[in-house]
Amino acid sequence: MELYFGGSEIPGWRKMLAEEGVENVSLSYMGLRRRTKFVRPWLIADHYLEGQKVFLDSGAYTVNKAEDDKYSIGELKDIAAHYEAFVQQNIDSLNMVSEFDAVVLGREWIEARREDFWEDIPDDKFLPIWHAEWGVEELDRLAQRYKRVGVTQTDLDGRNLAPILNEITRKYGTLLHGVAMTKPAEMAAVNWDSVASTSWISPSQYGDTIVWTGRELKRYPKKYKDQARKRHRTLFQEAGFDADKIEEGDNNEVLRFTIWSWQQLAESIEQHRPTENPVTTSAPGALSAFAQMQEGTVDTTTGEMVNGVATPALRKDRARTNLPVIGVVQEREVYTDPEDGVNKEREVPLLTVRSQSMRVCSTCFLAQKCPAFDKDANCAYDIPVEVKTKQQMQSLQNSLIEMQTQRVFFMKMAEDLTGGYADPNLSGEIDRLQKLVKVKTELEQDSFSVKLEAKGNGGGAGMISRIFGKDAGEQMTALERPVPADRMIEASSGFIDAEIVDVPTFINQEG
């Protein structure tokens, strides 16, 4: 699988890719158009090294994913015409070129341009693009008609198209190209001939960290970059990069390592692909089994795929053991046998955390600083921790508070030595210390609370009587003792105004 590194329309990225010896580079025409007015002919041969393979991407992907109508139909057709002229001008310097697949122009227009303009482009260079809303039948037709077919990652998201795409490569020998790929899992799941990606620029754009660990490509978001760069310090050094520069955030060194990581991923995917009698992930005829659904979705079945590699038919079964990081201790407990009511003893397994570490010195991020470093040896240090009793919990909490207090005071000294400007990191550590002290205080406070909740039909007195006794229920429903009128008058401390109302006398009809 060939990996084309995108973003080469930007001079700085193009220079870095050339300096790192990257052979496969991708150029976005729409990206280039935003940076040059094409006053003079822009020739591929003048901007790329001899021997570099250049994939010219129309950049219509950015038009298709835009939520607003930035370009009118007329403007897009004018851009497409200039793009075709640009292709004619540079076709001899290109290794592959995609069509201008702006879907807003309509499928009929795109197909007409294939017959009119792209028919004259060498078949081994031309890349038509398939879109999921066109249906699987159109994908099958393109695969039969053209040597290469492009598929965007957005058409893969949420769809298990890997079985279909892999069957196409096997059935027709079509060379599939992944457009704008960012997910290693999608890159590994399909038998791509090539993919293009600009994700290697992500650390410069978003501040994240991309690391090839030897088995997988890991992406750490910006907020975790400090921990990630410390953790993989030894890996940086073993790969030939300056770990100090990466840890300090040197943009060039971070991007150099990112390029290397993506290259290692591409090589790993290629090495793990089956070469002879591969176990397929779909039965023959899968194309006909996949029908186009409403709203552009594709009904698919799930193939068995692990890390992009077909699952082998047979596996070797071997003895199992516990994970090295956990231990099991047997403790005796007394229980009552439910059959005869006799107290008995039995052994109960309890999990523990082992103090020994699986770390090996050669891969430890402290390898360059550890006083007990021994290249291929396991870690020389144990961390014997046991927190089971209240006293042990209090001791642990005290140790954490003391350790955090030391950090706060050390950072305060560092703040003073650097001019005394308020360090927000120190403020954050003080907040952590306060939280630890609060937790310790709460643990040491004795408290008691009871909450009762009861539900029942009818009055609440019956429920209260059943819980607290008959007297409590009667007191709950008893009315307050009446107050004599004269006592109320005395308590009013003054005169009580009263209005005399004549009471009418009613005389019945009988007189």
N, C-alpha and C positions, 0 to 999 in steps of 0.2 A: 504494500500500500504506500503510495506516494502522498506525503503531506505537504501541501502548498501553504506557505506562511503568508497571510494577507497583510494589508496595510502598506504595501511597498509604494503606493502612490505618494506617500509622505517621504520627503528626502531623507529625514533622519532615520526612519525605520528602514528605508531601502539601504542606506549606508551600513547600518548595524547588521542587517541580514547578510550583506556582502562580506563584511569583516568577519562574521562568524562562519563563513563558508557554506551558507545555506544555498542549496542548488535549486530547490523548488520554491518559487515566489509567486504570489498572486497580486494582480493589479486591478483595482476597481475603476472602471471608466467613470462612473458617477462620482466617485470620490476624487478622481483626478480632475474632473470637470469643475468641481467646487474650488480648485486651487490654481487653475490655469485658464486663460482665455483663448488658448490655441492660436495666438497671433502668428507664431511660426510653427512649422510642422514639429510635432512631438513624436520623436522616433524612439522605439523601444531599444534599438541598438546603441543609442547614445546615452542611455541611463542605466543599463544593466551590464553586468560582466559577461564576457564571452563564456559560454558553457552553462549559464544559468537557464533553467527552464521556466518560462514565464507563462502563467495562465491569466488571460485577459477575461475578467468577469465584467459583464455589462453593468453590474451594480443595480439592476432592476429589483433586486431583493429589497433594497431600501425603499423603493417606490411602492412595492407591494405591501410592505408591513406598515407604511405610514398611515396613521389614523385620519389625517386631514388631506384634502385634495390640494396638494402643493402645486401640482402641475395640471394644466388643462390637457385635453386630448390632443389639441393642435400642438402644444408645446412638446408633449411626449413624442409625437411623430417626428417633429423637427429634431429632437435629441436623438431618436433612433436613426434618422438619416445621417446625422453627423457621426454617430457611433459606427455605422456601417462603413463610412468613408475612412474612419480611423482604423478599422480592421483591415481594409484593403491596403492601407498605407504601411501596415506593420505585420502583415500576415506571415512573411518569411521569418520574422523574429519570434513568432509565437509558437508555443508548444501545444496550447489548447485555447479555445475561445468560445464563450457562451453567447447564445442569442439574446436579443433584447426582449425579455419575457415579461413585460409589464402587463399584468392580467387585465387591467382596466381598458386596454386597447382591444381586448376581445380575442378569443381563441382563433376565430377566422382570420383576423389580421396577422396573428403570429404564424399561422400555418401558411398564409399567402407569402409572407416574407421568406419562409423556409424554401418555398418553391422558386421564388424570384431571385433572392440574393444569396442565401446560404447554400443553395445548390452548387454554387461554384467554389465554395470553400472545401479544401481537402477533408475527406470523411474522417480521417484519423485526428483532425484538429477540432472539428465542429462539435459543439455540445448543446443539444436541445434540452430544455428543462421541462420536466413533468410536474404538474400540480395535482394534488389529491382530489380537488373538486372536479377534475376532468375524468376521474374514474379509473379503475384498474385496467379496463379494456384498452384505454388510450395508452397506458404504460406498456402494456403488452405489444401494442402496435408500434410504438416508438422503438422498443427493444428489437423488434424484427427489422425495422427500417434503417436504424442508425447504429453505428459502431459504438457510440458513447451516448449515455443518457444521464442527465443531472437530476438529483432529488434534493430538495431543501430540507433542513432539519425541522423546520416548522411543520412540514408535512408528516414527519415521523412522530412528533410530540403527541402522546395520547393514543397512538395507533401501533399495533404490533405488525408492522409491515416487513419485518426481517425475513420471515419465511417466503413471502412473495418475491422480494428483491433477490434473495439467494437462489430461488428457483429460476428466476430470469437469467442470472449469470450462468447457471448450469445448463439451462435449456438452449439459450441463444448465443452464449459467449459474449454477451454485452458487457462493456466496461462501464461500471457505475461510478459516478462522481458525486460525493456529498458536498452540497453547497452550504456555506456558512455554518459549519459544524462547531459545536462547543462542548458536547457531552461525550466523554470517552466511552461510555457504555454503548452509545449509538454507533460510534466508530468501530467498536469491536464486534458488534452483533451482526453486521452486514459485510459481505465479501466485496468491499469497495476496492476499485482499482486506484482511486485517488480521493482525497478530501481536501477542502480548503477551510482555513480558520484564521480569525484574527484574535483569538483568545490569548495568544502569547503577549499581546499588548496590555492585557487586563491589569497587571501589577502597576503599570504606569498610569492607567486611567482611573482605577478604583482603589489602588493601594493594597490589593490582596497579595497572597503569596502562593505560588504554584510549585509543587515539589514532586518529583518522581522518586518514590521511596524504594524502587527496585522491584516492586510488585504492582503498584498502582499510582495513578496521578492524583494527588490530593490538592485541593484548593482551600486555603485558609482565608476567610474574610479579613478585612482591614483591622477589625478590633482584636483579632487573634494573631496578627502578624508578628508581634514581639515574641510571644510564646513559641510560635512555629519556627521562627528563625533561630531561636536559642536551641530548640529541641533538635533541629536538623543540622546543627553547626558542623558536626563531624562529617556528615554526608556532603556538605558543600566543599569541605577541604579535600575529601577523597576524590571528588569529581573534578578537582583542579580549579576551584573558584575561591575568591577571597571571602572567607566567612565573616571577617570583621566589616568589610564593606557592605555585605548583604544585611548584616545585623544592624548597621547604621542607616540602612535605607538608600544606599547608592543606587540610583535608577539604572545606570548602565549595567552594573554587575548583577542586579536582580533580573533584568531582562535577558542577559546572557545566560544565566542559569535557567530561566524559564524556557528559552529556546532549546537548550540542552534537554530539559525535562520532556518537552513535547516530542523531540526527536526520539528519545528513549521509549516513549509510549508507542510511537509509530513502529519502531523496530520490534517491540514486544508483541504488538498485535500481529505483525507479519510472521514472527517466529512461531506463534502459537496457533496458526491456522493449519488445519489438517491438509496434507498434500496428497495422500493416496487413500482412496476409498473412504472419504469423510462420512461421518454419521450426519445425515441431513436432519434439518429441523422441521421439515414438512414433507408430506407424502407427494408423489407425482400427481399433477393435476390440481395443485393447490390454487392456481390462478383462477380456474373455473369455479372453485368453491367460495371465492371471495366476491361478494356481490356489492355493488355500489349502493350505499344507503342514502337516505335523505340528509340534506344539509352538509353534504360533502364528507360524511364520516364513512369509514370502511369497516365492515363487520369482519372480524378476524378471529382466528383461533390461536391459542397460546402454544408456542413451541418451547421445548426444553432447552434452555441456553444458560450457561453459567459463565459470567465474565466474558461473554462473546465467543466462547468456545463450545463446540458441540459436546454434549455429555456422552462419555464413552459407554458402550453397551454393557461392559462388565466392569466390576470394581473389585479391588482386593480387600477382603475383610481381615482385620487384624485386631489384636488385643487392645483394649482401651484402658486408660488410666485417668486419674483425676488431673485437673488443670494444675500446673505447678504453683500457681499463686494462692491456692487454697489448701487447707489442711482439715482433717476430720479427727476429732477426739471422741472417745467413748466415755460417757458418764452414766452412773447407775442412778435410777430413780425408783421410788416406791409408788406403787399404784394399787388400786383395789380391783381385783378380778370381778367383772360383772356377773360371772356365772355362780361363783361360790361365796363372793363377798369377802374373801381373804386377802389381806395385804401381801403383795409380792414385790419382788425387785426385777428390774430388767435394764439392759443397757440401751442407751439412746445415743445415736450419732449426732454430734454438734459440729457445725462448720466454724472454722477459724481462718484467719488470714496469716499466711506464713511470713515470717520476718525476712527470709531469704529472697533475693531478687533474681529475676531471669536476665537482667541486664548483662551485656558483654562489653568489656572495656573498649573494644575496637569500634563499637557503634554508639557508645554513650556520648551525649552532648557535652560532658565534662572531661572528655578524654585528654584534652590539652592542658587541663589545670589540676586534675585529680592527683594527689600525692601517692595513691595506691595503684596507679595505672599499670596494667599488665596486659598487653595487646589482646591476646585470645582468651584471657581468663574471665571467669564470672566476677560479678561485683564482690569486693572484699568486705562490704559493710552490710550489717543486718539492721533492721529497724524493729526491735522487739517492743511491740505495743500491745497492751491488754487493758481494755476498758469494760469491766463487767460490774464493778461495785460502785456505790455512791462515792466512796473515798477516791477510787481511781478516776471517776468522772471529774471530781473536783480538782484532782491533781492535774489531769489533762487540761482543764480549763485554765488553771493557774499558769501552766507552762505556755499555753497559747497567748495569754495576756502578757506574760513576761517577754516572750519572743516578739510580739507585735510592738510592745513598748520600746524594746531595743531598736527596732526598725525605725520607729517614729523619731527617736532621739538622734539616731545616726543620720536620718534624712534632714533633720533640723540643722545639724552641724554642716552638712553638705550645702544646705540653703544659705547659711551664713557665709561659708567660704566662697560661694559664687556671687556674692554681692548683696545678699539679703532679700532679693526679690521673691515675693510670695510664690511658692511652688505648688501648683494645683495637685501634684502627685502626693505631696506631704499632707495636704488637706484630706485627700481621699484615704490615706493610711490612718489619719487621726479618727476619721469617721468609723473605720473598721475597728479600731481599738475601743471606741465608745460602745459599739454594738457588742463586742466580746464582754466588756464589763457589765453591760445591761443583762446579757444572758446569764452571766455568773451570779449576778444579784438575784435574778428571778429564780434560779435553781436553788439558792440558799434560803429563800423565803418559804416558811411553812404556811400553807393556806388550806382552807377546808371549805367546800361549798357543796350544797345538795340541791338538786333540781328535780322536782317531781312533776310529772305530767300525767293526768288521768282524764279519761273520757268515759262518759256513761249517759244513759237516757234518763230523763226526768231531772228532778232537783239535785243540787250538789250536796245537800245535807246527808243523804244516804251514803254517798261515796266517802264523805269526810268521817262519818260515824264508823264505817267499816275500817278506815285506816287509823283514826286517832281515838276511837271510842265514842260511846253514845253521848256523853256530856259535851264533847267538842261539837258534835253535830247539832245538838239542841241549842248551844250558845250561838252557833252560826246563824240559825233561823229565828232566834228570839228577837222580839221588838225591843226597842229601848224603853226603860222604865219611864212612865208618864211623869211630867213635872207639874206640881200643883200650880194653879193660876196665881195664888197670892205670892208664891215664891218667884214666879216670872215677873210679877209687878214690882216686887222689891228689887229684883236684879236689873230692872230697866233703868234705875237711878234717875227717875224723873217722872213727869206726868205722861200719861198715855192719852193722846188725843182720841176722842171718840165722837162720832157723828150720830145723833139720835134720829132714827128713821121711824116715821109713823107706820105702824103695821095696819093695813086695811082690814076691815072686818067684813067677812063674807056672810051673807044671809042666804040661806037656802030658799028655794021657791015656796016651800011649805010655810015659811014665816017664822 
